[in-house]
Amino acid sequence: MEIDDERVRTIAREAAKEAVRETLIALGIDAADPREVQADMQHLRDWRLSVAAVKRQGIVSAVGLLTVGMLGLVWMAIRGGGLPPGGP
């Protein structure tokens, strides 16, 4: 019994669809509504970009704070300001 090329393609296509469906289900994704899945993926992407932006702003703020603190120490050292009179 010989199988023609079209039958092989059909079998392969169906097997691929089933494998993808099972993989998505194993990942907890209901592929019954593709638009809903796309919306979920877009939300996840937006969330990831938001987290990256907050992280970047936090690093910039920390570097800025450290820079201002160091400049303040240098300024006080240049001006000769130390502890106030009567300090420890």
ZIMOZI-V801270 format. One record per pair of residues at least 12 apart in sequence whose ideal C-beta (glycine too) atoms are under 10 Angstrom apart, sorted by the first residue. I is the first residue (numbers start at 1). GAP is how many residues later the second one is. D is the distance in Angstrom with one decimal. If there is no record, write none. Layout:
i | gap | d
I | GAP | D
I | GAP | D
//
This chain:
i | gap | d
24 | 13 | 8.0
29 | 12 | 8.9
//
